[in-house]
């Protein structure tokens, strides 16, 4: 019998989808690709495949999970298997450079960004932003990993020469203009089946390293999701009736790159200009925000996968 195969490297982020698949009584199998083998002389099992591989896998000691997943996805695609968030999605997941170039190709504004390898080159890149605040971030990251804000080149030099400098796993540091928002929040748009589902507003007042998952550990910093006091504004809030012409452009980007499930993040500056800065093809959802709005991303994903499995069965597989 054909199944839904879920490719991933983080049980905590996948258990929510598994619960929904079980709730809908859909046949599934989970492939944890921290380690494994790919026998190229064999054919993969029949079914549909959904990749949830994350750019931040190395922070969970799964350094080569994306590389293994790339090999597995190539194997699946070579055999004509139906893959959601396949090879091209993974390429974008692990490279913000590729994300920005693809967004720009569709006329979507991104923050001015310079990619650099080497500390001297990071300093050279930062000089292009002299006199204005700028941030550094990792090209291959996730969860806001490695994001630092600087108001001067002197502060950057101190960071680069100090003990807290984080070397990106792929060696590429991005130096990027800092977008000052009139209010401390960003907006994340969720898509399933390549179509817009909902937008969630994320409070950034406590820092950059924010993740919508219910449990999100970055070093020894805990990502504060849920657990807010009743009088405190929730960190994640679904925006009712969100609409913007940008959504159509986002859907075009996803369609052009074979991405069916994703979260795309943007921020507005003081003049109301929108800057898009992240395509997350391993999207997570915040349960508190979803419960308040009665909209459930993983349920939507599970139903989408179920309908695709049914289509596959309908053609005699």
FIMARLUM-811286 format. One record per atom (N, C-alpha, C): residue number from 0; y, z, x; atom name. Coordinates in steps of 0.05 Angstrom, whole numbers, always signed. Example, Ala and Ser with C-alpha at 12.3 -4.5 7.8 and 13.67 -1.06 7.14 Angstrom:
2
resi/v/w/u/name
0/-114/+156/+264/N
0/-90/+156/+246/CA
0/-66/+156/+264/C
1/-45/+142/+257/N
1/-21/+143/+273/CA
1/+1/+157/+258/C
***
This chain:
317
resi/v/w/u/name
0/-24/+0/+17/N
0/+0/+0/+0/CA
0/+25/+0/+17/C
1/+44/-16/+11/N
1/+70/-17/+25/CA
1/+85/+9/+22/C
2/+100/+17/+42/N
2/+115/+41/+42/CA
2/+144/+37/+50/C
3/+160/+58/+47/N
3/+186/+59/+59/CA
3/+183/+74/+86/C
4/+191/+61/+107/N
4/+189/+74/+134/CA
4/+217/+82/+143/C
5/+221/+107/+149/N
5/+247/+118/+157/CA
5/+246/+123/+187/C
6/+263/+109/+202/N
6/+264/+111/+231/CA
6/+287/+130/+238/C
7/+283/+150/+255/N
7/+304/+169/+261/CA
7/+297/+185/+286/C
8/+314/+205/+293/N
8/+308/+223/+315/CA
8/+317/+251/+309/C
9/+325/+257/+284/N
9/+335/+284/+278/CA
9/+325/+292/+251/C
10/+306/+311/+251/N
10/+293/+320/+226/CA
10/+313/+333/+207/C
11/+333/+348/+218/N
11/+353/+361/+201/CA
11/+368/+341/+184/C
12/+375/+318/+195/N
12/+390/+298/+181/CA
12/+374/+281/+162/C
13/+347/+281/+166/N
13/+330/+264/+151/CA
13/+316/+278/+127/C
14/+315/+305/+129/N
14/+300/+320/+108/CA
14/+312/+316/+80/C
15/+339/+312/+79/N
15/+352/+308/+53/CA
15/+342/+282/+39/C
16/+339/+261/+56/N
16/+329/+235/+45/CA
16/+300/+238/+37/C
17/+284/+252/+54/N
17/+256/+256/+48/CA
17/+252/+270/+21/C
18/+269/+291/+16/N
18/+267/+305/-10/CA
18/+273/+286/-33/C
19/+292/+268/-30/N
19/+298/+250/-52/CA
19/+276/+229/-55/C
20/+264/+220/-34/N
20/+241/+201/-36/CA
20/+218/+214/-51/C
21/+213/+240/-45/N
21/+191/+254/-58/CA
21/+198/+259/-87/C
22/+223/+266/-93/N
22/+232/+270/-120/CA
22/+228/+245/-137/C
23/+232/+221/-125/N
23/+228/+196/-139/CA
23/+199/+186/-137/C
24/+182/+202/-124/N
24/+154/+195/-121/CA
24/+150/+168/-108/C
25/+166/+163/-87/N
25/+164/+138/-72/CA
25/+147/+142/-47/C
26/+130/+123/-41/N
26/+113/+125/-17/CA
26/+130/+121/+8/C
27/+127/+138/+28/N
27/+143/+136/+52/CA
27/+128/+147/+76/C
28/+139/+140/+99/N
28/+129/+150/+124/CA
28/+153/+153/+143/C
29/+154/+175/+158/N
29/+176/+180/+176/CA
29/+167/+174/+205/C
30/+183/+158/+219/N
30/+178/+152/+247/CA
30/+200/+166/+264/C
31/+193/+187/+278/N
31/+211/+200/+296/CA
31/+209/+187/+323/C
32/+230/+173/+332/N
32/+228/+156/+356/CA
32/+241/+168/+380/C
33/+237/+194/+384/N
33/+245/+206/+410/CA
33/+228/+194/+432/C
34/+202/+193/+427/N
34/+183/+181/+446/CA
34/+164/+163/+430/C
35/+150/+145/+444/N
35/+131/+129/+429/CA
35/+123/+104/+445/C
36/+107/+87/+433/N
36/+99/+62/+446/CA
36/+102/+40/+425/C
37/+106/+15/+435/N
37/+107/-8/+418/CA
37/+87/-28/+429/C
38/+66/-32/+414/N
38/+45/-51/+423/CA
38/+53/-79/+412/C
39/+63/-96/+429/N
39/+74/-121/+421/CA
39/+52/-141/+412/C
40/+27/-134/+418/N
40/+4/-151/+410/CA
40/-5/-146/+381/C
41/+7/-126/+369/N
41/-1/-119/+341/CA
41/+22/-125/+322/C
42/+16/-127/+297/N
42/+36/-130/+276/CA
42/+43/-103/+263/C
43/+68/-99/+257/N
43/+76/-74/+244/CA
43/+65/-72/+216/C
44/+63/-48/+205/N
44/+53/-45/+177/CA
44/+72/-59/+157/C
45/+60/-67/+135/N
45/+76/-79/+114/CA
45/+93/-57/+101/C
46/+117/-65/+92/N
46/+134/-46/+79/CA
46/+163/-52/+85/C
47/+181/-34/+78/N
47/+209/-37/+85/CA
47/+217/-15/+104/C
48/+237/-20/+121/N
48/+244/-2/+143/CA
48/+274/+4/+141/C
49/+280/+30/+145/N
49/+308/+39/+145/CA
49/+313/+55/+170/C
50/+331/+45/+187/N
50/+337/+59/+212/CA
50/+360/+78/+209/C
51/+356/+103/+216/N
51/+377/+124/+217/CA
51/+381/+133/+246/C
52/+377/+115/+264/N
52/+381/+123/+292/CA
52/+410/+130/+298/C
53/+415/+151/+313/N
53/+442/+162/+318/CA
53/+451/+157/+346/C
54/+477/+152/+349/N
54/+489/+149/+375/CA
54/+490/+176/+390/C
55/+488/+198/+376/N
55/+490/+224/+389/CA
55/+463/+236/+395/C
56/+442/+219/+395/N
56/+414/+229/+400/CA
56/+412/+244/+426/C
57/+427/+235/+447/N
57/+425/+247/+473/CA
57/+434/+276/+473/C
58/+450/+285/+453/N
58/+459/+312/+451/CA
58/+436/+330/+441/C
59/+415/+318/+431/N
59/+391/+333/+422/CA
59/+367/+328/+441/C
60/+373/+321/+466/N
60/+353/+315/+486/CA
60/+335/+292/+479/C
61/+345/+273/+463/N
61/+331/+249/+456/CA
61/+346/+225/+469/C
62/+347/+226/+495/N
62/+364/+208/+510/CA
62/+357/+178/+505/C
63/+332/+172/+503/N
63/+325/+143/+502/CA
63/+316/+135/+474/C
64/+321/+152/+454/N
64/+313/+144/+426/CA
64/+326/+118/+417/C
65/+352/+113/+423/N
65/+364/+88/+414/CA
65/+351/+64/+428/C
66/+344/+67/+453/N
66/+332/+45/+468/CA
66/+304/+39/+457/C
67/+288/+60/+451/N
67/+262/+56/+439/CA
67/+265/+44/+411/C
68/+285/+53/+396/N
68/+290/+42/+369/CA
68/+297/+13/+371/C
69/+313/+5/+391/N
69/+320/-23/+394/CA
69/+295/-40/+398/C
70/+276/-30/+414/N
70/+251/-45/+418/CA
70/+235/-47/+392/C
71/+234/-25/+377/N
71/+219/-24/+352/CA
71/+231/-43/+332/C
72/+258/-43/+330/N
72/+271/-60/+310/CA
72/+267/-89/+317/C
73/+268/-96/+343/N
73/+263/-124/+352/CA
73/+235/-132/+344/C
74/+216/-114/+347/N
74/+188/-119/+340/CA
74/+185/-124/+310/C
75/+198/-107/+294/N
75/+197/-109/+265/CA
75/+209/-136/+256/C
76/+233/-142/+267/N
76/+247/-166/+258/CA
76/+233/-191/+267/C
77/+219/-190/+290/N
77/+204/-213/+299/CA
77/+181/-219/+281/C
78/+171/-199/+267/N
78/+149/-202/+248/CA
78/+159/-206/+219/C
79/+185/-209/+216/N
79/+195/-215/+190/CA
79/+195/-191/+170/C
80/+194/-167/+181/N
80/+195/-144/+163/CA
80/+223/-140/+153/C
81/+225/-129/+129/N
81/+251/-123/+117/CA
81/+262/-97/+129/C
82/+284/-100/+144/N
82/+296/-77/+159/CA
82/+324/-73/+149/C
83/+330/-49/+141/N
83/+357/-41/+133/CA
83/+370/-26/+157/C
84/+395/-34/+163/N
84/+408/-24/+187/CA
84/+392/-30/+212/C
85/+388/-55/+216/N
85/+371/-65/+238/CA
85/+385/-66/+265/C
86/+377/-86/+281/N
86/+386/-87/+309/CA
86/+416/-89/+312/C
87/+429/-105/+295/N
87/+458/-107/+298/CA
87/+472/-81/+290/C
88/+462/-68/+270/N
88/+473/-42/+262/CA
88/+471/-22/+285/C
89/+448/-22/+299/N
89/+445/-4/+322/CA
89/+464/-11/+344/C
90/+469/-36/+349/N
90/+488/-44/+370/CA
90/+515/-32/+364/C
91/+524/-33/+339/N
91/+550/-22/+332/CA
91/+549/+9/+333/C
92/+527/+20/+324/N
92/+525/+50/+324/CA
92/+530/+62/+352/C
93/+520/+49/+372/N
93/+521/+60/+399/CA
93/+545/+50/+415/C
94/+563/+35/+403/N
94/+586/+24/+418/CA
94/+611/+22/+400/C
95/+630/+40/+405/N
95/+655/+38/+390/CA
95/+671/+13/+399/C
96/+667/+4/+423/N
96/+680/-21/+432/CA
96/+672/-43/+413/C
97/+646/-46/+408/N
97/+637/-67/+391/CA
97/+646/-63/+362/C
98/+647/-38/+353/N
98/+658/-32/+326/CA
98/+686/-42/+323/C
99/+703/-35/+342/N
99/+732/-42/+340/CA
99/+735/-73/+341/C
100/+721/-86/+358/N
100/+723/-115/+360/CA
100/+714/-128/+333/C
101/+693/-117/+321/N
101/+684/-128/+296/CA
101/+704/-123/+273/C
102/+715/-99/+272/N
102/+735/-92/+252/CA
102/+759/-110/+255/C
103/+768/-114/+280/N
103/+791/-132/+285/CA
103/+786/-160/+277/C
104/+761/-169/+280/N
104/+753/-196/+272/CA
104/+758/-201/+242/C
105/+757/-180/+227/N
105/+761/-183/+198/CA
105/+789/-173/+190/C
106/+807/-172/+209/N
106/+835/-165/+203/CA
106/+840/-136/+198/C
107/+822/-118/+206/N
107/+825/-90/+201/CA
107/+837/-77/+225/C
108/+858/-62/+220/N
108/+873/-49/+242/CA
108/+858/-25/+253/C
109/+857/-24/+280/N
109/+845/-2/+294/CA
109/+865/+10/+313/C
110/+862/+35/+322/N
110/+881/+45/+342/CA
110/+880/+30/+368/C
111/+902/+27/+382/N
111/+902/+15/+408/CA
111/+883/+30/+426/C
112/+865/+15/+439/N
112/+843/+27/+454/CA
112/+839/+12/+480/C
113/+835/+28/+502/N
113/+828/+17/+528/CA
113/+802/+30/+537/C
114/+782/+14/+544/N
114/+756/+24/+554/CA
114/+757/+26/+584/C
115/+746/+47/+595/N
115/+747/+51/+624/CA
115/+721/+65/+634/C
116/+713/+57/+658/N
116/+691/+70/+672/CA
116/+701/+79/+699/C
117/+699/+105/+704/N
117/+709/+117/+728/CA
117/+734/+133/+723/C
118/+737/+155/+737/N
118/+761/+173/+732/CA
118/+787/+159/+740/C
119/+787/+144/+762/N
119/+812/+130/+770/CA
119/+819/+110/+748/C
120/+799/+97/+737/N
120/+804/+77/+716/CA
120/+813/+90/+690/C
121/+803/+114/+684/N
121/+813/+128/+660/CA
121/+842/+135/+663/C
122/+850/+143/+687/N
122/+878/+149/+693/CA
122/+895/+124/+690/C
123/+885/+102/+700/N
123/+899/+76/+697/CA
123/+903/+68/+668/C
124/+881/+72/+653/N
124/+883/+65/+625/CA
124/+903/+83/+610/C
125/+903/+109/+617/N
125/+921/+128/+603/CA
125/+950/+122/+609/C
126/+955/+110/+633/N
126/+983/+103/+640/CA
126/+995/+83/+620/C
127/+979/+68/+606/N
127/+988/+49/+586/CA
127/+999/+64/+562/C
128/+993/+90/+559/N
128/+1002/+105/+537/CA
128/+1024/+126/+545/C
129/+1035/+122/+569/N
129/+1054/+142/+579/CA
129/+1077/+146/+560/C
130/+1083/+172/+555/N
130/+1105/+179/+538/CA
130/+1097/+184/+509/C
131/+1071/+178/+502/N
131/+1061/+182/+475/CA
131/+1035/+197/+477/C
132/+1028/+213/+456/N
132/+1002/+227/+456/CA
132/+979/+207/+455/C
133/+957/+214/+468/N
133/+934/+196/+467/CA
133/+909/+214/+467/C
134/+886/+202/+460/N
134/+861/+217/+460/CA
134/+841/+202/+478/C
135/+822/+217/+488/N
135/+798/+205/+500/CA
135/+774/+210/+483/C
136/+755/+192/+483/N
136/+731/+196/+468/CA
136/+709/+179/+482/C
137/+684/+186/+475/N
137/+662/+171/+486/CA
137/+657/+146/+470/C
138/+649/+124/+485/N
138/+643/+99/+471/CA
138/+617/+103/+455/C
139/+598/+116/+466/N
139/+573/+122/+452/CA
139/+572/+152/+447/C
140/+577/+159/+421/N
140/+581/+187/+416/CA
140/+569/+196/+390/C
141/+585/+199/+369/N
141/+577/+210/+344/CA
141/+587/+238/+341/C
142/+593/+246/+316/N
142/+603/+273/+310/CA
142/+630/+280/+323/C
143/+645/+259/+331/N
143/+670/+265/+345/CA
143/+666/+275/+373/C
144/+642/+269/+384/N
144/+635/+280/+411/CA
144/+655/+270/+432/C
145/+664/+290/+448/N
145/+681/+283/+471/CA
145/+710/+278/+465/C
146/+718/+282/+440/N
146/+746/+276/+433/CA
146/+765/+297/+445/C
147/+785/+288/+460/N
147/+805/+306/+471/CA
147/+832/+294/+466/C
148/+852/+311/+460/N
148/+879/+303/+455/CA
148/+897/+311/+478/C
149/+913/+291/+488/N
149/+931/+297/+510/CA
149/+960/+288/+504/C
150/+978/+304/+513/N
150/+1007/+298/+510/CA
150/+1020/+289/+536/C
151/+1005/+290/+557/N
151/+1016/+281/+583/CA
151/+994/+272/+602/C
152/+1002/+256/+622/N
152/+983/+248/+642/CA
152/+974/+271/+659/C
153/+992/+291/+663/N
153/+985/+315/+678/CA
153/+962/+330/+665/C
154/+963/+333/+639/N
154/+942/+346/+625/CA
154/+915/+331/+627/C
155/+917/+305/+626/N
155/+893/+289/+630/CA
155/+881/+293/+658/C
156/+898/+293/+678/N
156/+889/+297/+706/CA
156/+875/+323/+709/C
157/+886/+344/+696/N
157/+874/+370/+698/CA
157/+846/+370/+685/C
158/+844/+356/+663/N
158/+818/+354/+649/CA
158/+798/+339/+666/C
159/+806/+316/+677/N
159/+788/+300/+693/CA
159/+778/+314/+718/C
160/+795/+331/+730/N
160/+788/+345/+755/CA
160/+776/+372/+749/C
161/+775/+380/+724/N
161/+765/+407/+717/CA
161/+735/+406/+709/C
162/+725/+430/+704/N
162/+696/+433/+698/CA
162/+688/+425/+669/C
163/+707/+420/+652/N
163/+700/+414/+624/CA
163/+699/+384/+618/C
164/+705/+367/+639/N
164/+703/+338/+634/CA
164/+675/+330/+627/C
165/+672/+314/+606/N
165/+646/+305/+596/CA
165/+642/+276/+604/C
166/+622/+271/+620/N
166/+615/+243/+627/CA
166/+601/+230/+604/C
167/+611/+208/+594/N
167/+597/+194/+571/CA
167/+569/+185/+580/C
168/+551/+185/+561/N
168/+523/+178/+567/CA
168/+521/+149/+577/C
169/+539/+131/+568/N
169/+538/+104/+577/CA
169/+560/+98/+598/C
170/+574/+119/+606/N
170/+594/+117/+627/CA
170/+621/+108/+617/C
171/+623/+99/+592/N
171/+648/+87/+582/CA
171/+665/+107/+567/C
172/+689/+113/+577/N
172/+708/+130/+563/CA
172/+729/+112/+550/C
173/+736/+119/+526/N
173/+757/+104/+512/CA
173/+782/+121/+513/C
174/+804/+108/+520/N
174/+830/+120/+518/CA
174/+844/+107/+495/C
175/+854/+123/+476/N
175/+863/+112/+450/CA
175/+889/+125/+441/C
176/+905/+109/+428/N
176/+930/+121/+417/CA
176/+923/+142/+397/C
177/+939/+163/+397/N
177/+935/+185/+377/CA
177/+951/+178/+352/C
178/+937/+178/+329/N
178/+950/+172/+304/CA
178/+957/+199/+291/C
179/+983/+203/+289/N
179/+992/+228/+277/CA
179/+994/+225/+247/C
180/+977/+240/+233/N
180/+976/+238/+203/CA
180/+996/+258/+192/C
181/+1008/+251/+169/N
181/+1027/+269/+156/CA
181/+1013/+295/+146/C
182/+987/+292/+140/N
182/+971/+316/+132/CA
182/+946/+315/+149/C
183/+934/+338/+155/N
183/+911/+339/+173/CA
183/+885/+332/+159/C
184/+881/+306/+154/N
184/+855/+298/+143/CA
184/+850/+268/+149/C
185/+825/+261/+149/N
185/+817/+233/+151/CA
185/+801/+227/+126/C
186/+796/+201/+121/N
186/+781/+193/+98/CA
186/+756/+177/+107/C
187/+734/+183/+95/N
187/+709/+170/+102/CA
187/+698/+156/+77/C
188/+693/+130/+79/N
188/+684/+114/+56/CA
188/+654/+109/+59/C
189/+638/+116/+39/N
189/+609/+113/+40/CA
189/+600/+88/+26/C
190/+581/+75/+38/N
190/+570/+50/+26/CA
190/+540/+51/+26/C
191/+528/+43/+4/N
191/+499/+40/+1/CA
191/+493/+13/-11/C
192/+474/-1/+1/N
192/+468/-28/-8/CA
192/+491/-47/-2/C
193/+508/-39/+18/N
193/+531/-55/+25/CA
193/+555/-52/+7/C
194/+552/-34/-14/N
194/+573/-31/-34/CA
194/+585/-3/-33/C
195/+611/-1/-39/N
195/+625/+25/-38/CA
195/+613/+44/-59/C
196/+609/+69/-50/N
196/+599/+90/-68/CA
196/+620/+111/-74/C
197/+632/+123/-53/N
197/+653/+142/-57/CA
197/+668/+146/-30/C
198/+692/+158/-32/N
198/+707/+166/-8/CA
198/+709/+196/-7/C
199/+706/+207/+16/N
199/+708/+236/+20/CA
199/+731/+242/+39/C
200/+748/+261/+32/N
200/+770/+270/+49/CA
200/+761/+293/+66/C
201/+766/+291/+92/N
201/+756/+311/+111/CA
201/+780/+325/+124/C
202/+781/+351/+121/N
202/+802/+367/+134/CA
202/+797/+369/+164/C
203/+817/+360/+180/N
203/+814/+361/+209/CA
203/+831/+382/+222/C
204/+841/+401/+206/N
204/+859/+421/+217/CA
204/+846/+439/+238/C
205/+820/+441/+238/N
205/+806/+459/+257/CA
205/+795/+443/+281/C
206/+802/+417/+282/N
206/+793/+402/+306/CA
206/+780/+375/+298/C
207/+773/+360/+318/N
207/+763/+333/+315/CA
207/+733/+332/+310/C
208/+718/+352/+320/N
208/+689/+350/+320/CA
208/+678/+358/+293/C
209/+680/+340/+274/N
209/+671/+345/+247/CA
209/+649/+326/+239/C
210/+630/+336/+224/N
210/+607/+320/+215/CA
210/+600/+328/+187/C
211/+595/+310/+169/N
211/+590/+317/+141/CA
211/+562/+330/+137/C
212/+544/+329/+156/N
212/+518/+341/+152/CA
212/+520/+371/+147/C
213/+500/+381/+133/N
213/+501/+410/+125/CA
213/+498/+428/+149/C
214/+484/+419/+170/N
214/+481/+434/+194/CA
214/+487/+416/+217/C
215/+507/+422/+233/N
215/+516/+403/+254/CA
215/+525/+419/+278/C
216/+508/+419/+299/N
216/+514/+434/+323/CA
216/+524/+416/+345/C
217/+547/+422/+357/N
217/+558/+407/+379/CA
217/+563/+427/+402/C
218/+545/+427/+422/N
218/+548/+447/+443/CA
218/+545/+474/+430/C
219/+565/+492/+435/N
219/+564/+518/+423/CA
219/+586/+520/+401/C
220/+595/+496/+391/N
220/+614/+496/+369/CA
220/+599/+490/+344/C
221/+603/+506/+323/N
221/+590/+501/+298/CA
221/+608/+485/+280/C
222/+597/+463/+269/N
222/+612/+446/+251/CA
222/+614/+460/+224/C
223/+638/+469/+215/N
223/+641/+486/+191/CA
223/+639/+470/+165/C
224/+614/+466/+156/N
224/+610/+453/+130/CA
224/+597/+472/+111/C
225/+607/+473/+87/N
225/+597/+493/+68/CA
225/+607/+521/+76/C
226/+598/+542/+64/N
226/+604/+569/+72/CA
226/+634/+576/+71/C
227/+650/+561/+57/N
227/+679/+568/+55/CA
227/+682/+590/+35/C
228/+703/+606/+40/N
228/+710/+627/+21/CA
228/+720/+614/-5/C
229/+716/+626/-28/N
229/+724/+614/-53/CA
229/+754/+605/-54/C
230/+771/+620/-40/N
230/+799/+614/-41/CA
230/+808/+592/-21/C
231/+789/+584/-4/N
231/+796/+565/+17/CA
231/+791/+537/+8/C
232/+809/+519/+14/N
232/+805/+491/+7/CA
232/+781/+480/+21/C
233/+762/+467/+7/N
233/+738/+457/+20/CA
233/+745/+437/+42/C
234/+729/+437/+63/N
234/+734/+419/+85/CA
234/+727/+391/+78/C
235/+708/+387/+59/N
235/+700/+360/+50/CA
235/+704/+359/+20/C
236/+720/+339/+11/N
236/+725/+335/-17/CA
236/+722/+305/-25/C
237/+706/+299/-44/N
237/+703/+272/-54/CA
237/+728/+265/-70/C
238/+740/+241/-64/N
238/+764/+233/-77/CA
238/+757/+217/-102/C
239/+767/+227/-125/N
239/+761/+214/-150/CA
239/+776/+188/-152/C
240/+762/+167/-162/N
240/+774/+141/-168/CA
240/+788/+129/-144/C
241/+777/+132/-120/N
241/+789/+121/-96/CA
241/+788/+90/-98/C
242/+810/+77/-91/N
242/+811/+48/-91/CA
242/+831/+39/-70/C
243/+824/+18/-55/N
243/+842/+7/-35/CA
243/+831/-21/-28/C
244/+849/-40/-24/N
244/+841/-67/-17/CA
244/+823/-68/+8/C
245/+826/-47/+25/N
245/+811/-46/+50/CA
245/+781/-45/+45/C
246/+773/-34/+21/N
246/+744/-32/+15/CA
246/+730/-59/+15/C
247/+744/-79/+6/N
247/+732/-106/+6/CA
247/+728/-116/+34/C
248/+747/-110/+52/N
248/+744/-118/+80/CA
248/+721/-103/+93/C
249/+719/-77/+87/N
249/+697/-61/+97/CA
249/+670/-73/+89/C
250/+668/-81/+64/N
250/+643/-92/+54/CA
250/+637/-119/+68/C
251/+657/-134/+74/N
251/+654/-159/+89/CA
251/+643/-154/+117/C
252/+654/-134/+130/N
252/+644/-127/+157/CA
252/+615/-119/+156/C
253/+608/-102/+137/N
253/+580/-93/+134/CA
253/+561/-117/+129/C
254/+569/-134/+111/N
254/+553/-157/+104/CA
254/+549/-175/+128/C
255/+570/-180/+143/N
255/+569/-198/+166/CA
255/+551/-187/+188/C
256/+547/-161/+188/N
256/+531/-148/+209/CA
256/+504/-137/+200/C
257/+496/-144/+175/N
257/+471/-136/+165/CA
257/+468/-106/+162/C
258/+490/-93/+154/N
258/+490/-64/+151/CA
258/+491/-57/+121/C
259/+471/-43/+112/N
259/+470/-36/+83/CA
259/+479/-8/+77/C
260/+476/+10/+96/N
260/+483/+39/+91/CA
260/+501/+48/+114/C
261/+525/+58/+107/N
261/+544/+65/+128/CA
261/+566/+83/+117/C
262/+579/+97/+135/N
262/+604/+111/+129/CA
262/+625/+100/+148/C
263/+649/+92/+137/N
263/+670/+82/+153/CA
263/+695/+100/+150/C
264/+706/+108/+173/N
264/+728/+128/+173/CA
264/+754/+116/+180/C
265/+775/+126/+166/N
265/+802/+117/+173/CA
265/+822/+140/+171/C
266/+845/+136/+183/N
266/+867/+155/+182/CA
266/+893/+141/+177/C
267/+911/+154/+164/N
267/+938/+142/+158/CA
267/+958/+155/+177/C
268/+978/+140/+186/N
268/+999/+151/+202/CA
268/+1023/+159/+184/C
269/+1044/+168/+196/N
269/+1067/+178/+182/CA
269/+1080/+156/+164/C
270/+1076/+131/+171/N
270/+1087/+109/+155/CA
270/+1068/+98/+134/C
271/+1045/+111/+132/N
271/+1025/+102/+112/CA
271/+1007/+79/+121/C
272/+1009/+72/+147/N
272/+992/+51/+158/CA
272/+964/+62/+161/C
273/+944/+47/+155/N
273/+916/+55/+157/CA
273/+904/+45/+183/C
274/+891/+63/+198/N
274/+877/+55/+222/CA
274/+848/+63/+219/C
275/+830/+44/+222/N
275/+801/+50/+220/CA
275/+790/+54/+248/C
276/+774/+75/+251/N
276/+766/+82/+279/CA
276/+736/+88/+282/C
277/+720/+86/+260/N
277/+692/+91/+264/CA
277/+675/+78/+242/C
278/+653/+65/+250/N
278/+632/+56/+232/CA
278/+608/+72/+239/C
279/+599/+89/+220/N
279/+575/+106/+225/CA
279/+552/+95/+209/C
280/+533/+83/+223/N
280/+510/+71/+209/CA
280/+487/+91/+205/C
281/+491/+116/+214/N
281/+473/+137/+209/CA
281/+487/+158/+193/C
282/+496/+150/+169/N
282/+515/+167/+154/CA
282/+500/+191/+142/C
283/+515/+213/+140/N
283/+505/+238/+127/CA
283/+525/+245/+104/C
284/+516/+263/+87/N
284/+532/+270/+64/CA
284/+534/+301/+62/C
285/+557/+310/+53/N
285/+561/+339/+51/CA
285/+552/+349/+23/C
286/+534/+367/+22/N
286/+522/+375/-4/CA
286/+542/+390/-22/C
287/+560/+406/-10/N
287/+579/+421/-26/CA
287/+598/+401/-40/C
288/+608/+382/-25/N
288/+627/+362/-36/CA
288/+613/+346/-58/C
289/+588/+338/-53/N
289/+573/+322/-73/CA
289/+567/+338/-98/C
290/+560/+364/-95/N
290/+554/+380/-118/CA
290/+579/+383/-135/C
291/+602/+387/-123/N
291/+627/+390/-137/CA
291/+634/+364/-153/C
292/+628/+341/-141/N
292/+635/+315/-154/CA
292/+612/+304/-170/C
293/+588/+315/-167/N
293/+564/+305/-180/CA
293/+559/+276/-172/C
294/+562/+270/-147/N
294/+555/+245/-135/CA
294/+538/+250/-111/C
295/+515/+236/-108/N
295/+495/+244/-89/CA
295/+487/+219/-72/C
296/+496/+219/-47/N
296/+492/+196/-30/CA
296/+463/+191/-23/C
297/+448/+212/-16/N
297/+420/+208/-8/CA
297/+403/+199/-32/C
298/+410/+208/-56/N
298/+396/+199/-80/CA
298/+401/+169/-84/C
299/+426/+161/-79/N
299/+433/+133/-81/CA
299/+417/+116/-61/C
300/+415/+127/-36/N
300/+400/+113/-15/CA
300/+370/+111/-23/C
301/+359/+133/-32/N
301/+331/+133/-40/CA
301/+325/+113/-62/C
302/+343/+112/-82/N
302/+339/+93/-104/CA
302/+342/+64/-94/C
303/+361/+60/-76/N
303/+364/+33/-64/CA
303/+339/+25/-49/C
304/+328/+43/-33/N
304/+303/+36/-18/CA
304/+280/+32/-37/C
305/+279/+48/-59/N
305/+258/+45/-78/CA
305/+259/+18/-92/C
306/+283/+9/-99/N
306/+286/-17/-112/CA
306/+279/-40/-93/C
307/+285/-37/-67/N
307/+278/-57/-48/CA
307/+247/-58/-43/C
308/+234/-35/-44/N
308/+205/-34/-42/CA
308/+193/-48/-66/C
309/+204/-43/-89/N
309/+194/-56/-114/CA
309/+197/-86/-112/C
310/+220/-96/-101/N
310/+223/-124/-98/CA
310/+202/-136/-79/C
311/+195/-121/-58/N
311/+175/-130/-39/CA
311/+148/-132/-53/C
312/+142/-112/-69/N
312/+116/-112/-84/CA
312/+116/-136/-104/C
313/+139/-143/-114/N
313/+141/-164/-134/CA
313/+135/-192/-123/C
314/+137/-194/-96/N
314/+130/-220/-84/CA
314/+102/-221/-72/C
315/+86/-201/-81/N
315/+58/-201/-74/CA
315/+50/-188/-48/C
316/+67/-172/-36/N
316/+60/-159/-11/CA
316/+47/-132/-17/C
***
